Amino acid sequence: MAGLENSKLVTLLKKNPDESETFYADKLNVAKTKIGPMIWFNEPIANPKLKFTGNKANIVKARKAGIRWERISARTGKSIAEVKEIGGKEAADVYTGRGRPVGSYKPTSGGGSGGKTSGRGTSGRRASSSKAGRRPAGRAGRRTRAEAKSSDPK
């Protein structure tokens, strides 16, 4: 990981510690997909207070604070696998990602949408299947002129 050290990034991290990854990527002209690992590795260099020993208590505390495995690894100087092993189940059970954590979905009894009319996943952009293919309400049973002419023998 020594190749990820970047003195310009360290300087930027010291001056602007709370900026987004996009800010650093734009300033250094680095792809946004590559800047994350560079930041994680260089944060403890720019701010030595972020370093901590890689014992179980510190790892669990960091996970509960919302720090992801990659950052904990960089701050302790250990590999991600080592950090996960040391943290054990207590650290692994802490959810720090986006969206809904695994196992948090609790279906309601009876299933279905509970009487709601919106279909799942359609955001109301599709008509319900019972109305699909029907004519508008004001024209029940009547044909248009074009339909009538096409079937009229002259």
C-alpha positions in Angstrom: 0.0 0.0 0.0 3.0 2.3 0.1 2.2 3.2 -3.5 -1.0 4.9 -2.4 0.9 7.5 -0.3 0.5 10.9 -1.9 2.0 14.0 -0.4 -0.5 16.2 -2.2 -3.4 14.3 -0.8 -1.9 14.4 2.7 -1.6 18.2 2.4 -5.2 18.4 1.2 -6.4 16.2 4.0 -4.6 18.4 6.6 -6.1 21.6 5.1 -9.6 20.3 4.3 -10.3 17.2 6.5 -14.1 17.2 6.1 -14.3 17.4 2.3 -15.9 14.8 0.1 -14.1 12.2 -2.0 -15.2 14.1 -5.1 -13.4 17.2 -3.9 -10.1 15.3 -3.5 -10.6 13.4 -6.8 -11.1 16.7 -8.7 -8.1 18.5 -7.0 -5.7 15.6 -7.7 -7.2 14.6 -11.1 -7.7 11.0 -10.0 -10.6 8.8 -10.9 -13.4 8.8 -8.3 -13.2 5.0 -8.1 -9.5 5.2 -7.0 -9.6 8.0 -4.5 -11.3 6.1 -1.7 -8.5 3.7 -0.9 -6.0 6.6 -1.2 -7.9 8.6 1.3 -8.2 5.7 3.8 -4.5 5.0 3.6 -3.5 8.7 3.9 -5.9 9.8 6.7 -3.8 8.4 9.5 -0.7 10.0 8.0 -2.3 13.4 7.7 -3.9 13.2 11.2 -2.0 10.8 13.5 -4.8 11.1 16.1 -6.8 8.7 13.9 -4.4 5.8 14.5 -5.3 3.3 17.1 -4.2 -0.1 18.3 -5.9 -3.1 16.6 -7.4 -4.7 19.7 -10.9 -6.1 20.0 -12.3 -3.3 22.1 -11.0 -0.5 19.7 -12.3 -2.4 16.6 -15.8 -2.9 18.1 -15.8 0.8 19.2 -14.8 1.9 15.7 -17.5 -0.2 14.1 -20.1 1.1 16.4 -19.0 4.6 15.5 -19.8 3.7 11.8 -16.3 3.2 10.5 -16.0 0.6 7.8 -13.5 -2.2 7.7 -11.3 -0.5 5.1 -10.7 2.5 7.3 -10.2 0.5 10.4 -7.6 -1.5 8.5 -5.8 1.6 7.5 -5.9 3.2 10.9 -4.6 0.0 12.7 -2.0 -1.0 10.1 -3.5 -4.5 9.8 -5.2 -6.2 6.9 -9.0 -6.3 6.6 -9.0 -10.0 7.3 -7.0 -9.6 10.5 -9.2 -6.7 11.7 -12.4 -8.8 11.0 -10.9 -11.8 12.8 -9.8 -9.7 15.9 -13.2 -7.9 16.0 -15.1 -11.1 15.9 -18.9 -11.4 15.9 -19.4 -8.3 18.0 -17.8 -6.1 15.4 -19.3 -8.0 12.4 -22.8 -7.6 13.7 -22.6 -3.8 13.6 -24.2 -2.4 10.4 -22.4 0.5 8.8 -23.6 0.3 5.2 -26.4 1.8 3.1 -29.9 0.7 2.9 -31.6 -1.9 5.1 -29.4 -4.2 7.1 -29.6 -7.9 6.4 -32.3 -9.6 8.5 -34.1 -6.4 9.3 -37.1 -7.1 7.0 -40.1 -8.2 9.0 -43.1 -9.1 6.9 -46.5 -8.2 8.2 -49.1 -10.8 8.8 -51.4 -11.4 5.9 -48.9 -10.2 3.3 -49.9 -8.0 0.5 -49.9 -4.3 0.4 -52.4 -3.8 3.2 -55.1 -2.3 0.9 -52.9 0.2 -0.8 -53.6 0.7 -4.5 -50.1 1.3 -5.8 -48.4 -1.7 -7.3 -45.0 -2.8 -6.1 -42.2 -1.4 -8.1 -44.2 0.5 -10.6 -44.5 3.9 -8.8 -48.0 4.2 -10.3 -46.7 4.4 -13.9 -48.7 1.4 -15.1 -52.4 0.9 -15.1 -53.7 -2.0 -13.0 -54.3 -5.1 -15.0 -58.1 -4.8 -14.6 -58.1 -1.5 -16.5 -55.5 -2.4 -19.1 -56.9 -2.5 -22.6 -60.2 -0.8 -21.8 -61.6 2.1 -23.7 -62.0 5.4 -22.0 -65.1 5.7 -19.8 -67.1 8.1 -22.1 -67.0 5.8 -25.1 -68.3 2.6 -23.7 -69.4 0.3 -26.5 -69.1 2.9 -29.3 -66.7 2.8 -32.2 -64.7 5.6 -33.6 -65.4 6.9 -37.1 -62.2 5.3 -38.4 -63.3 2.0 -36.9 -66.8 2.3 -38.5 -65.4 3.3 -41.9 -62.9 0.5 -42.0 -65.7 -2.1 -41.6 -68.3 -0.3 -43.8 -68.6 -1.9 -47.3 -69.1 0.8 -49.9 
